[in-house]
Amino acid sequence: MTRAPRAPRAPVRRRLVRALAAAALVVGAGLAPALAGPTTGASAAAPAAPSALSRGGEAGSRAGGPARAVADDGAPTLQLQQVTPQVARPGDTLAVTVRVTNPGARTLDDASLDLGAGWKAIQSRTELAGWTESTSRLATPMTSAPVASVAPGASTDVRIELPVDRLALGTAARGPREMSVALRDASGSVVASLHTFLLWDPDPAEDAARLDPDDQVRLSLLAPVTGPALDPADTLAEDDLAEATAGEGSLSRVLDAVEAAAQATGTRGALALAVDPAVVADASASEDSALSAWAARVGSMAEHTDVHPLPPYDPDLAALAHADLPPHALAATVTTPLRGGWSVPETWGSPLAWPAGGADADLATLDGARGAGLETVVLPTGLSTARTSPGLARVETATGEVTALVGDEALGQVLAAGTDRRAAATDEPLTTAEAVQRLLAETAVVATQSTEEAHLVVALPRGWTPDLTALRNELSALTASGWVSVVPLNELLSTPTADVVRAGIDDLAPQPAELSPDAVRRLDAARAELTELATVSPDPQAVTSQTLPSVVAPLSVAWRSVPQARDAAVTVALDVAAAQRRSVTVVPRTVLSLISAAGDLPVVVRNDLPTDATVTVVLRPDDPRLVVDAWPTATVPANGAATVNVPVRAIASGDVEIEIQVLTPTGFQAAEPASLEVRVRAGWETAGTVVVAAGVGLLFLVGIWRTVRRGRSPRRTTTDVPAPVNPADAQAVGSTDAERQA
């Protein structure tokens, strides 16, 4: 069934999400260390610049791109547009295209660009980071090109060429060199600059394809498929999901990225997916044909790549762990039933835990994941004391060992910033050319440093909205380099975990955006109560399928960016849970009388659940005068009521207060306890019987007496025989009577 087209809508939640996402991209977090390494090559001093423009993704700063120095907000800016060839070899002519933008109020005249390059190879990733973030020096100028006049608010592209042989690299080792571009004004002062890398390989290009696999860096990519902040209690929440799954939405483009990555690398499964099954279930259950089609597409993605489920509703594992929930509660939360009975396809891989935030997860979070039964955890940043962490590592926790998929922080930041369309909307997007040169530089250093085959992981951020062209270009450049091989994630998961010298992990390090422990515990208590209530039904999921998602949804990572809306969602979830808890009730009665020594007390139970409810009625007298002989179990029909007769015995007379409890088969209270006063009159029935019997006996005796008394009346004939009458006497008597009558 296809819905009518939606009217445009911009709910407060969506506006907040967009604003916070844009702020995160501009400001960034967790800047890569700006450690200046040893001076590489001859360098020329540049005028000190007051600031370096920054950019970053979910967990990053602009560690991904060249530093740009500017004098003030109105000064010109530089963007790297193209470097060809991306990897220079003997005899090549390096062509660098730079875009010059003039945001000021005056025309930029008589300017020029200087292209500088170093001859010494960068040996470590610390040196790479130092050069990327540096704004205080430039590489040795090798050539320059004039810049045409640039009007206020306008831009122009300038191409600079440099024969690589002028650097006299000869047979120097493969690897990155410093490269800079400086913009000089008419006075010769540097008013803007950028830092990037010259990649050098002394071997011919055709030899790159024949590079020994042991000398290659193996790279696996993983992207999350997590939706907007889902709210099952919000009838309009589906619109947010529809927007995200539409053609240009993040959840649609991340699926498109799977094919783009495979095309660019020639590897099936080059980009693996970690999917929140609740998003797919909600889309599958929708009446919107576009949403259900997207859900069907996700369900079949295992035909194209490795797919791993996340816990339903992508819960914030850190918040759960920091609320000190027991393992069984954690396990129940990460196995929340899905809408419409949707289940994870058997073709998907093992589940993954993916803690939120740019900061490293603490041991409490890893321990919580392990306690919940999630044995593989994605960590977007490294655990090793070295700048390059193996992609797979073991971490010991209090409840056992977890396997960590460890993301390479620098590569993740660069690839995300260079391909995320959200970053392109910022003032200083990382261009594809900048990203390519940094990715090549990072991987080249890893390839030359590693004594054994290195396997790195790039964990892309939640909400990643890939620019497919940029993704293809960057992955194609990595594959063409010869020292990078992009492989499916499952190849890494099937290898033994590495022993690494691990950096210290904090035991407990809550993050400010987490839901408060008190709110988490209240939601968990509501979840537990609903789960217990559902045991009255022969189909518990029919009871919990609508309400449990509402209770678990506010725990989602997606709600971190909209804390005020999350607080409202928590309140609604608790109200929804409380309403269902009142679905089974005792119909109130105030007073009952018991006049016999034994009998049944009727209790009326109401069931407003959509399924039959099997309950046990328990009476708890406050006085031993009344004894309950049994706790009967009865089935109350869906949306109906039933009378349950509870057998009792009276020991003595008196008024007894009784608490009525209705229990689930597991002994949990299915209804709020009710009170009933019973007036016990244990001897009344016997006394009444005696009185009635005595009355009947008395009536019997009175009847006999009256009968005897009536028998002695003169009007009754007797049984005496009359004496014979003399005829003469009879005649005399007769005449006498005749005379009287006369």
RAWO-V614410 format. One record per helix or strand of 2 or more residues. SS is the DSSP state (a for helix, b for strand). FROM is the first residue (numbers start at 0). TO is the last residue. If there is no record, write none. Layout:
SS&FROM&TO / SS&FROM&TO
This chain:
a&11&26 / b&42&44 / b&50&51 / a&61&63 / b&67&69 / b&76&83 / b&86&87 / b&92&100 / b&110&116 / a&124&132 / b&136&138 / b&140&146 / b&154&162 / a&163&166 / b&174&183 / b&189&199 / a&204&207 / a&212&214 / b&216&224 / a&236&244 / a&249&264 / b&270&275 / a&276&283 / a&288&298 / a&300&302 / b&306&309 / a&316&321 / a&326&332 / a&338&340 / b&352&353 / a&362&370 / b&375&378 / b&391&396 / b&399&406 / a&408&418 / a&420&423 / a&431&448 / b&453&458 / a&467&480 / b&483&485 / a&488&492 / a&516&535 / a&539&552 / a&556&560 / a&562&580 / b&583&585 / b&590&593 / b&597&606 / b&612&620 / b&625&627 / b&632&635 / b&639&649 / b&653&662 / b&673&679 / a&683&710 / a&726&740
